[in-house]
Amino acid sequence: MAVHQSHGNFMKLWIEIKDGSPINHPYTQQSLFTKHPDWDFINKGVPPQYEEFKRVQRPHHGTYEYIDEDKGVEYKKVDGLWQDVWTLKQFTPEQKALRQQQVKDWWNKNVGWDSWVFNADKNEYEPPKPYPNTAIHHVWDESKVEWVPGLLQDGPI
């Protein structure tokens, strides 16, 4: 039996619930068919111990935040639907200062262009002039303090 229900672009998922808590990981509908070969899915739907599950992609995090790997992904019910819940943590002031110093040290050792300015909000160096919006590849020429058409020393990007 090949029944596929879509949840957006993804197959519908189900998670087993016992005493109000999820058990194990979500199942595809096909996996439920295999796990419960004698269950009448056509007339009864999914077994009653399963509830629909929504897969949530791992979020992109900001410059000074990270995914709490101690928690990993948790399965929680949000607005009546079980789903992945990711916990983002903010850097402490000490972590933020350390990360900024690491970027500055790397820059000074490997690049060191004096005209570029450190942007603390993005934790990166920025050129005094924006990169040209053309189809031609440009490289930074510190002696001219501008972008010039050309290739990197090691070849094209």
Secondary structure, 3 states (H helix, E strand, C coil): CCCCCEECCEECEEEEEECCEEEEEEEEHHHHHHHCCCCCHHHHCCCCCEEEEECCCCCCCCCCEEECCCCCEEEEEECCEEEEEECEEECCHHHHHHHHHHHHHHHHHHCCCCCCEEECCCCEEECCCCCCCCCCCEEEECCCCEEEECCECCECC
